[in-house]
Amino acid sequence: MSFTSLTPRRFCSEPVGDKLVYELPGIGPVLGGRLQNKGIIRAQDVLGRFLVLNKDEWKFKNWLRDSCGANAKQQRDCYNCLREWTSNNL
């Protein structure tokens, strides 16, 4: 998959490391703040949830919606980025 936006391309080309949750594509300061209020501080926390849910698109998108109120586009952007990142790095 090739991304046209710089944010997903940059995210997928680097290690997750200590990136904050709002650095994930589809997750900005508002959704990131909601996730941080629930103790999900780092992008690796969301990546961990993605892996625990066995990369299942439906489950992950529902989790993201229920956790922070992400809309369909935000869910899709985050899911696609994490799918790409895992295919490149795991």
Secondary structure as GFF3:
##gff-version 3
##sequence-region A 1 90
A	DSSP	alpha_helix	6	13	.	.	.	ID=ss1
A	DSSP	three_ten_helix	21	23	.	.	.	ID=ss2
A	DSSP	alpha_helix	29	37	.	.	.	ID=ss3
A	DSSP	alpha_helix	43	52	.	.	.	ID=ss4
A	DSSP	alpha_helix	57	68	.	.	.	ID=ss5
A	DSSP	alpha_helix	72	89	.	.	.	ID=ss6
###
